[in-house]
Structures are given as structure tokens and as C-alpha cells.
Amino acid sequence: MVFQGQYRRYRILIKPARPGGEAGFILRHDPWLEARISAIRDFNKALEGAETLRPTRPTKYQRRRLELLLAVLDSLFLLDGRRRTLRQLAQTVIYPRSDLGRAIEWKSSSERRHTQRLVGEAHHLMREGYRALLQTGVFAHLR
């Protein structure tokens, strides 16, 4: 189930309680334990009508960086399913108003290395890095 609070949504899996037992929470002991406990505290406050916590927001720079990484992911493939080259990606998303020079200049350019790093970071964000956004709560890894 998904409950909409004043400031956030709460996603909850409800399982029937054991016969004669009370309902409760079951938490896995994993690297996300503290984040889960915090979410349970927030949910309980919301149920009591005392939801006063505001969601953590990224800074302007962190938001722009996240938007850029998401744009990179969205632009990796052309409409016909072929993958864009790094140069095409750089020209359309990362450096849209720049002249990247001739092919030989592009091969050894800092723009190419920067594009490679952004693509790698975007893939990491897609695979598992989004969890860091939830865990840290302050978007600290988007430097």
C-alpha cells in the first residue's frame, strides 16, 4: 500500500498478523536498517498527525547535477534503438553549444573524459546509486 502524507509517500507491505499476535514491523538487518527505522518513525508521526519533518532537498548544484545525469541516461539511445556515441551525447546533452573540434582533438580532449565520467556516474546512479540518495538524505554524493 502507498499512503500519502503531507510531505512524502509511505510504501508499506502489510502482512497478516500471527494468530493471537499484534501487528508490528519486521526489519532486515542490512545497511539500510537506520533508513528503515527513520522511515518507521516518520510514518508513526504521520499516523499520529504530527508529521512535521520536511523532506531533505538537494542544493541547486546537486539538483542540476542529478538532472544532468538523468538527461545522460535518457539520451543514451537514439529513437531507432542504436546507442549514441560519446561525441553525440556530448554535443546534444553535456556541451550543446560548444564546438568539440575535429575527431583527433576530441579523442584527447578533457570534454571526452568528462563525458565518459558522467556516463559512468549515470550508470552507477541507475544501478545502485539512487539508494545513496535515500540513505544520506542530503544528496551528498552528487558533488
Protein Blocks (a to p, Z undefined) as FASTA:
>chain_A
ZZddfkbccddddddddehiacdddddddfklmmmmmmmmmmmmmmnopafbdcddddfk
lmmmmmmmmmmmmmmpcfkopacdfklmmmmmmmmmbcebjfklmmmpmklmmmmmmmmm
mmmmmmmmmmmmmmnonommmZZ
